[in-house]
Amino acid sequence: IDSCMRLGAGMSEGPLEMADRLGLDVIHHNLQNFCNEYKDFKYRPHPWFNGMIRAGQFGRKSGRGFYHYA
C-alpha cells in the first residue's frame, strides 16, 4: 500500500507509515470518538486494528506498528 501510494500518488510517505508516525493509539482513539459522536459506524475501528492496539503496537513510539522499528 505504501509503495503504491508513494509511486502512484506522489506521496512522500505512505498512509501506513504516516499512521505509525502519528501513533496508532491516537488514531484509534480518534476513530472511536468519531464513531460515538456522529453515531456512524463507518468510523468504527476494524477489529484487526483493535487487536494491534491491545497488543501494544502503537507505531514508532512502541517500536512496532505496521512496521518494526529498532
N, C-alpha and C positions, 0 to 999 in steps of 0.2 A: 504494500500500500504506500509506504513512504517513498520508495524508489519511483513508483508511478507518478506520485504527486510532484516530486521534485523534478523529474524529467518531463512529464506531460503538462503540468500546470505551472511550472517555473517557480514553485515554492522553494524558499531557502531551506526549509526543513519540513519533513512530512508531518501529518497530523498525529501520528503515534509518538514521534519524537517530541513534538510540542507538548503533548499530554504528559509525557514523562517529566519534561522540564517544569511544567506548571504545577504538577503534583496530582496524582490520580485521586488522592483522598479529597483534595479541594474540588476537583471536577465532580466526583461522586456526590459530595455534599451539596454542591450547587444543583446538580440534576435532581436530587431528592427534593430540594426546596422548590424548584420549578414545578415538579410534579404535584407537590402538595398545594402550592399557591394557585396554579392555574387549573388544577383538577383535570389534567390532561396526561394520559398515560404514555404519550409519545416521548415524554421527558424521563420516564422511569428507567433507571439504570438496568442494563442487561444482567441477568443472573451470573453470567461469566465474569462481568466486571465486579459484581458484588463479591464473588469468590476471591478475586485478586485483592480487594481491599481487606477482606477477612484474613487473608494470608499475609498481610503486612507488606504487600507490594505497592508502594506509593510512588514509584518512579525514581528519579535520581537521588532524592533525599534518603531513600531506604536502600539504594543500591540495586533495586530490582523493580521493574515495571513491565512494559512491553519489551524492553531491552535489559540486559545485565550491565551493571556499572561496577568498576573495580574501585 
